[in-house]
Amino acid sequence: MLNCLWIVIALPLAGFALLALAGSRMPGRLCALVGAGTVGISAALALAMGVSFAVSPPEGRQFTQTLWSWMSVPPFSPEVSLRLDPLSLVSVCVILVVAFLIMLYSSEFMSGDEGYSRFFSYMDLFVAAMLVLVLANDLVFLYLGWEGVGLCSFLLIGFWYKVPKNVVAARKAFLVTRVGDAALLAGIFLVVNKLGTLSIPEVLSRAAVSWPANSGAANAAAALFAVGAAAKSAQIPLHVWLPDAMAGPSPVSALIHAATMVTAGVYLVARLHPLFTLSPQVLFGVAIVGAVTLLAAGLAALAQRDIKRILAYSTMSQIGYMFLALGVGAFSAAEFHFVVHAFFKSLLFLGAGAVIRGLNQEHDIFKMGGLRRAMPGTFWTFAIGVCSLCALPLVTAGFYSKDLILSSALAAHQGGIWLWLAGVIGAFITTLYAFRMLFAVFFGEVRTQVSKGSGRNMTLALVVLSLFSVIAGFCQMPSGLGGVSLFADFLAPTLPQVREGVGRLQGSLSLVAAIVPLVGIMVAWTMYLHRPRFLQGYARLPALAAVHGFAKQGFGFDALYDYCFVKPVVYLSRVNRRDVSIAYVGAISRVAEALHYLLSMTQTGRVRWYAAGVGIGAVVLIGIGVLL
Amino acid sequence: MATVPLSHALLLSAALFAIGLAGVITRRNMILVLLSAEIMLNAAGLAFVAAGSRWLAPDGQIMFLFILTTAAVEVSIGLALVLRQNHLAKSLDIDAAGSMKG
């Protein structure tokens, strides 16, 4: 059964090849069938493999399949090798299930688009690349997947390439993530240079042996990988690409920029966690980055009007939670939140897509309103997604994953209480912006009439995802509430067990964290629905308006980078308009021309001069002959 | 009978050659340039004959016959060129041939 592992990747890849070569000549339904079908079969296969893995685990609870050796220039000998262990198994299943549901949704959402087959071919390629990234047992193979998803992200952000804004957004995403990719590549070089291997398990075991904790090499490698992870996962300060990436179609945002690709950084850190535990400083830095991002992105989300930008900032903020969990060493908590987040955030993006489509491409939440009655299916599923995002206690999956993160933050060696506090404040902000969005879109008076309802496929995807957003949490419950830990136990062979704080303080703080979303909902209800005038009065104050504008611009990172990087480059290229290198190349041709002119001056056309030249030449030659 | 030393003959030959070369370089009249070229050819011939008699070899005189033939060919072609040039430029000035410079 497990030997079929390569087929899981090969199927979407074959779907991509078929659609890319023949898609434009295939009818739309067939394109959707090929695109979603290949992913669906892969998903079924992955789930079957998951069952077989759980029922009869292979030796050492891991399975490695080496397909072939890529090249061999020792010590640089990358292999095309796949590794199935609990961590990659969970990721593969989540990716494929979510991807299949999103493709199902897209088959209706994208209908009528002129790039219908192109869309499905890119999506298939993306799924294949993401699976390569997750299943790779070799750093270079992992890098292939890493770049592959980056490429697909670029292609799909700029999917509607006739609008210049979309193309600019795609380019920005590509360039900003490239910064992180360069760091990741440097990290791989460092590892292969110092440890002499690329196979991930080998790297981790050799690092543990030959690098003492806190040594320079361990710190450098961990820091480089962390920068790569932060850029891919849109963490401050390399997050600027994600809000603009919303230029792509909504299913793309759901799959790539919420559920899977942006969490690749989290997966990378979890996959390489023994390397990171060798470097507590970098790990602490990861936690700080996560905490700062979750707060800043939450505040920025609070100021947005575009529904997809709210969700984009929300994604950054939720990945901030995952980074926080990674930073305090709760790797399986991060992975758990990745799973839950993949469900509820893709649900929210798909719901937002249904709303945007229904209202004829309207993105502004304050031009929507009262959609509760017009789109009941979307409303209920979206509300479930929002509740899961806000970690509504007991009933939602988001609660269990966030609770695990917060309690493990509390148990951290360093600055635990501050990280916990950041997480709780972040949860409050999350509730505010999420319910602000929910109230603005679905409650209040109707501002725009619905022109297009959602059909069967879209609703089905939304319902299944909302189901997962609720039940996915029940496999991991805190010790106070039944103490189920199926998820962490399953991951235990790969990831260390989460260290939860214990004691009375822990219990009461957990209670605080559970109550915060409820308070947040009440505040949001008061501010945005019950008494909107109250807020409008404050919004007129110049100082608050300035803060609001600042948050809306994403805290000026774009302007800062524009000033620090874009402007100098533009200035330099303007200075260097007559390329220095071209001047150098031109000099060669000018010297040749001058020499040619000098020689042509001897061609006077006067026979007597030639005779004199022949005579002088003969004298010189004879002179040389005689003297030498 | 006292023989003329080789060095004298070679000196005479060199002097003739130099006179011929000077004529080729300084004369502007084409016919005189041809004449000077003849002098240079004969200077070379003289050197051959002198060298041949010095080593008692016939090669020098055979070489002179070659030179004589060459000179005849040169004069026939040269005079044909002079005629064409005179027809084209209406003058015998050799510098007028500079107009043919490409």
Interface residues (C-beta under 8 A of the other chain):
Chain A: Q603 T604 G605 R606 V607 R608 A611 A612 G615
Chain B: L21 V24 I25 T26 R27 R28 V33 I94 D95 A97 G98 S99 M100 K101
